[in-house]
């Protein structure tokens, strides 16, 4: 009986270990596919793979989000100030915020969102949405980017999206480095340290 218990425990531990290894390997190999083009807050095309070779912190939001999205944006803004003091924000580091709601989040709405949070429209923090002329296709492009990180989202029908709660640090080639929690669990000092360690 004791031998069966030990064997069962070992099998469970091996299974858990294999599962953890799978997710670590999957994340380590994650990379945003080149050639995906979205629209910036300034109504300019932005194509992954043709973007500047900078380390990027990627955030997924929607502007009607009542809590976790705006909290994350505020924390990222504080992080931006810390990176500016080190003279790396804009030079070596860029923030990318992608809306999961291109139907409502037009470039104009994104610019207003930036204005509301005191974010400079200087090209160093880029907000991305889809082309309003073709929202169904654009929503799929956004999903393709989100799928890179297994970031999931859906609209249950009331306009308040259910979504994953992580931000993602990626390298100059848009390859995954590390993920961090959103909202109140976003620790800017931890993210700052991770970014500085990559420079």
Sine and cosine of phi, psi and omega as CSV:
sin_phi,cos_phi,sin_psi,cos_psi,sin_omega,cos_omega
0.00,0.00,-0.69,0.72,-0.01,-1.00
-0.90,0.44,-0.62,0.78,0.00,-1.00
-0.90,0.44,-0.66,0.76,0.02,-1.00
-0.89,0.45,-0.65,0.76,0.01,-1.00
-0.89,0.45,-0.70,0.71,0.00,-1.00
-0.90,0.44,-0.70,0.71,0.01,-1.00
-0.88,0.47,-0.70,0.72,0.00,-1.00
-0.88,0.47,-0.67,0.74,0.01,-1.00
-0.89,0.46,-0.68,0.73,0.01,-1.00
-0.89,0.46,-0.67,0.74,0.01,-1.00
-0.88,0.47,-0.68,0.73,0.01,-1.00
-0.90,0.44,-0.70,0.71,0.00,-1.00
-0.90,0.44,-0.65,0.76,0.04,-1.00
-0.90,0.44,-0.66,0.75,0.02,-1.00
-0.89,0.46,-0.70,0.72,0.02,-1.00
-0.90,0.44,-0.70,0.72,0.02,-1.00
-0.87,0.49,-0.66,0.76,0.02,-1.00
-0.91,0.42,-0.64,0.77,0.01,-1.00
-0.90,0.44,-0.70,0.72,0.02,-1.00
-0.89,0.46,-0.69,0.72,0.01,-1.00
-0.87,0.49,-0.64,0.77,0.01,-1.00
-0.87,0.50,-0.72,0.69,-0.03,-1.00
-0.93,0.37,-0.60,0.80,0.02,-1.00
-0.91,0.41,-0.69,0.72,0.02,-1.00
-0.92,0.40,-0.66,0.75,0.00,-1.00
-0.87,0.49,-0.74,0.68,0.00,-1.00
-0.90,0.45,-0.67,0.74,-0.05,-1.00
-0.89,0.45,-0.47,0.88,-0.02,-1.00
-1.00,-0.06,-0.04,1.00,-0.05,-1.00
-0.93,0.37,0.73,-0.68,0.02,-1.00
-0.48,-0.88,0.74,-0.68,0.02,-1.00
-0.90,0.44,0.80,-0.60,-0.01,-1.00
-0.87,0.49,0.68,-0.74,0.06,-1.00
-0.94,0.35,0.48,-0.88,0.10,-0.99
1.00,-0.09,-0.09,1.00,0.06,-1.00
-0.98,0.18,0.85,-0.53,-0.05,-1.00
-0.92,-0.38,0.81,-0.59,0.08,-1.00
-0.85,-0.53,-0.01,-1.00,-0.07,-1.00
-0.94,-0.35,0.73,-0.68,0.01,-1.00
-0.99,0.15,0.12,-0.99,0.05,-1.00
-0.89,0.45,-0.34,0.94,0.02,-1.00
-0.99,-0.14,0.25,0.97,0.05,-1.00
0.89,0.46,0.55,0.83,0.08,-1.00
-0.94,-0.33,0.49,-0.87,0.01,-1.00
-0.97,0.24,0.65,-0.76,0.05,-1.00
-0.78,-0.62,0.87,-0.49,-0.06,-1.00
-0.90,-0.43,0.86,-0.51,0.07,-1.00
-0.91,0.42,0.70,-0.71,-0.07,-1.00
0.98,-0.20,-0.40,0.92,0.07,-1.00
-0.93,-0.38,0.06,1.00,-0.04,-1.00
-0.98,0.21,0.31,-0.95,-0.02,-1.00
-0.86,0.52,0.58,-0.82,0.00,-1.00
-0.97,0.22,0.97,0.22,0.00,-1.00
-0.77,-0.64,0.43,-0.90,0.16,-0.99
-0.93,0.36,0.65,-0.76,-0.08,-1.00
-0.76,-0.65,0.61,-0.80,0.17,-0.99
-0.96,-0.27,0.87,-0.49,-0.10,-0.99
-0.97,-0.26,0.77,-0.64,-0.01,-1.00
-0.83,-0.56,0.70,-0.72,0.12,-0.99
-0.95,-0.30,0.76,-0.65,-0.02,-1.00
-0.60,-0.80,0.03,-1.00,0.37,-0.93
-0.58,-0.81,0.61,-0.79,-0.20,-0.98
-0.94,0.33,-0.28,0.96,0.05,-1.00
-1.00,0.03,0.03,1.00,0.01,-1.00
-0.88,0.48,0.77,-0.64,-0.10,-1.00
-1.00,0.07,-0.21,0.98,-0.14,-0.99
-0.59,-0.81,-0.97,0.25,-0.21,-0.98
-0.92,0.40,-0.56,0.83,-0.01,-1.00
-0.93,0.38,-0.81,0.59,0.01,-1.00
-0.89,0.46,-0.55,0.84,0.04,-1.00
-0.89,0.45,-0.67,0.74,0.02,-1.00
-0.90,0.43,-0.68,0.73,0.02,-1.00
-0.86,0.51,-0.68,0.73,0.02,-1.00
-0.89,0.46,-0.68,0.73,0.00,-1.00
-0.92,0.39,-0.63,0.78,0.04,-1.00
-0.91,0.41,-0.54,0.84,0.04,-1.00
-0.92,0.40,-0.62,0.78,0.08,-1.00
-0.91,0.41,-0.64,0.77,0.05,-1.00
-0.89,0.45,-0.64,0.77,0.03,-1.00
-0.84,0.54,-0.67,0.74,0.01,-1.00
-0.88,0.48,-0.66,0.75,0.02,-1.00
-0.90,0.44,-0.65,0.76,-0.01,-1.00
-0.94,0.34,-0.54,0.84,0.04,-1.00
-0.91,0.41,-0.60,0.80,0.03,-1.00
-0.89,0.46,-0.47,0.88,0.02,-1.00
-1.00,-0.01,0.03,1.00,0.02,-1.00
0.87,0.50,0.58,0.81,0.03,-1.00
-0.90,-0.43,-0.36,0.93,0.00,-1.00
-0.94,0.33,0.81,-0.59,-0.05,-1.00
1.00,-0.07,-0.63,0.78,0.02,-1.00
-0.99,0.14,-0.73,0.68,-0.06,-1.00
-0.82,-0.57,-0.25,0.97,-0.08,-1.00
-0.77,-0.64,0.63,-0.78,-0.01,-1.00
-0.68,-0.74,0.54,-0.84,0.11,-0.99
-0.97,-0.26,0.65,-0.76,0.06,-1.00
-0.82,-0.58,0.84,-0.54,0.07,-1.00
-0.90,-0.43,0.84,-0.54,-0.06,-1.00
-0.90,-0.43,0.82,-0.57,0.05,-1.00
-0.98,0.21,0.61,-0.79,0.10,-1.00
-0.99,-0.11,0.09,1.00,-0.05,-1.00
-0.78,-0.63,0.92,0.40,-0.04,-1.00
-0.92,0.40,-0.28,0.96,0.02,-1.00
-0.90,0.44,-0.68,0.73,-0.02,-1.00
-0.98,-0.19,-0.49,0.87,-0.09,-1.00
-1.00,-0.01,0.98,0.21,0.06,-1.00
-0.96,0.29,0.22,-0.98,0.08,-1.00
-0.80,0.60,-0.64,0.77,0.01,-1.00
-0.89,0.46,-0.68,0.74,0.02,-1.00
-0.90,0.43,-0.64,0.77,0.02,-1.00
-0.91,0.41,-0.63,0.78,0.04,-1.00
-0.89,0.45,-0.63,0.78,0.02,-1.00
-0.92,0.40,-0.63,0.77,0.04,-1.00
-0.88,0.48,-0.71,0.71,0.04,-1.00
-0.87,0.50,-0.70,0.72,-0.02,-1.00
-0.88,0.48,-0.67,0.74,-0.02,-1.00
-0.89,0.46,-0.50,0.87,-0.03,-1.00
-0.97,-0.23,0.20,0.98,0.08,-1.00
0.92,0.39,0.55,0.84,-0.02,-1.00
-1.00,-0.07,0.77,-0.64,0.00,-1.00
-0.96,0.29,0.70,-0.72,0.05,-1.00
-1.00,-0.04,0.95,0.31,-0.10,-1.00
-0.91,-0.42,0.15,0.99,0.03,-1.00
1.00,0.06,-0.01,1.00,0.00,-1.00
-0.99,-0.13,-0.33,0.95,0.15,-0.99
-0.83,-0.56,0.97,-0.26,-0.12,-0.99
-0.98,-0.21,0.78,-0.63,0.08,-1.00
-0.98,-0.21,0.74,-0.68,-0.07,-1.00
-0.86,-0.51,0.61,-0.79,0.07,-1.00
-0.61,-0.79,-0.15,-0.99,0.04,-1.00
-0.98,-0.21,0.30,-0.96,0.06,-1.00
-0.93,0.37,0.86,-0.51,-0.04,-1.00
-0.86,0.52,-0.35,0.94,-0.03,-1.00
-0.97,0.26,-0.25,0.97,-0.06,-1.00
-0.51,-0.86,0.89,0.46,-0.17,-0.99
-0.91,0.41,-0.55,0.84,-0.01,-1.00
-0.89,0.45,-0.73,0.69,0.02,-1.00
-0.92,0.40,-0.62,0.78,-0.02,-1.00
-0.93,0.37,-0.59,0.81,0.05,-1.00
-0.88,0.47,-0.61,0.80,0.03,-1.00
-0.92,0.40,-0.61,0.79,0.05,-1.00
-0.88,0.47,-0.70,0.72,0.02,-1.00
-0.89,0.46,-0.64,0.77,0.05,-1.00
-0.89,0.45,-0.62,0.79,0.02,-1.00
-0.88,0.47,-0.63,0.77,0.05,-1.00
-0.93,0.38,-0.72,0.69,-0.01,-1.00
-0.88,0.47,-0.62,0.79,-0.01,-1.00
-0.89,0.46,-0.43,0.90,0.05,-1.00
-0.82,0.58,-0.63,0.78,-0.07,-1.00
-0.97,-0.26,0.13,0.99,-0.09,-1.00
0.87,0.50,0.51,0.86,0.09,-1.00
-0.98,0.18,0.87,-0.49,-0.09,-1.00
-0.95,-0.31,0.55,-0.83,0.05,-1.00
-0.41,-0.91,0.46,-0.89,0.08,-1.00
-0.35,-0.94,0.48,-0.88,0.07,-1.00
-0.99,-0.16,0.92,-0.40,0.00,-1.00
-0.94,0.33,-0.03,1.00,0.05,-1.00
0.91,-0.41,-0.08,1.00,-0.02,-1.00
-0.93,-0.36,0.08,1.00,0.03,-1.00
1.00,0.07,-0.10,0.99,0.04,-1.00
-0.97,-0.25,0.98,-0.22,-0.11,-0.99
-0.92,0.39,0.61,-0.79,0.21,-0.98
-0.99,-0.11,0.81,-0.59,-0.09,-1.00
-0.50,-0.87,0.29,-0.96,0.08,-1.00
-0.90,0.45,0.24,-0.97,-0.10,-0.99
-0.76,-0.65,0.86,0.50,0.05,-1.00
-0.70,-0.71,0.48,-0.87,0.23,-0.97
-0.94,-0.35,0.33,-0.95,-0.17,-0.99
-0.73,-0.68,0.77,-0.64,0.09,-1.00
-1.00,-0.07,0.80,-0.59,-0.01,-1.00
-0.79,-0.61,0.40,-0.92,-0.06,-1.00
-1.00,0.05,-0.16,-0.99,-0.07,-1.00
-0.89,0.45,-0.35,0.93,0.00,-1.00
-0.97,-0.23,0.29,0.96,0.03,-1.00
0.91,0.42,0.50,0.87,0.04,-1.00
-0.99,-0.17,0.63,-0.77,-0.05,-1.00
-0.84,0.54,0.70,-0.72,0.14,-0.99
-0.92,-0.40,-0.81,0.59,-0.09,-1.00
-0.31,-0.95,0.40,-0.92,0.07,-1.00
-0.86,-0.50,0.45,-0.90,-0.05,-1.00
-0.70,-0.71,0.54,-0.84,0.02,-1.00
-0.91,0.42,0.42,-0.91,0.07,-1.00
-1.00,-0.06,0.07,-1.00,0.13,-0.99
0.93,0.36,-0.60,-0.80,-0.05,-1.00
-0.93,0.38,-0.31,0.95,0.01,-1.00
-1.00,0.07,-0.07,1.00,0.04,-1.00
-0.96,0.27,0.92,-0.38,-0.03,-1.00
-0.99,-0.17,0.98,-0.19,-0.12,-0.99
-0.88,0.48,-0.55,0.84,0.00,-1.00
-0.92,0.39,-0.60,0.80,0.04,-1.00
-0.92,0.39,-0.67,0.74,0.01,-1.00
-0.92,0.38,-0.65,0.76,0.05,-1.00
-0.84,0.54,-0.73,0.68,-0.02,-1.00
-0.89,0.46,-0.68,0.74,0.00,-1.00
-0.89,0.45,-0.65,0.76,0.02,-1.00
-0.91,0.42,-0.74,0.67,-0.04,-1.00
-0.89,0.45,-0.53,0.85,0.02,-1.00
-0.93,0.37,-0.37,0.93,-0.01,-1.00
-1.00,0.02,-0.19,0.98,-0.07,-1.00
-1.00,0.01,0.00,0.00,0.00,0.00
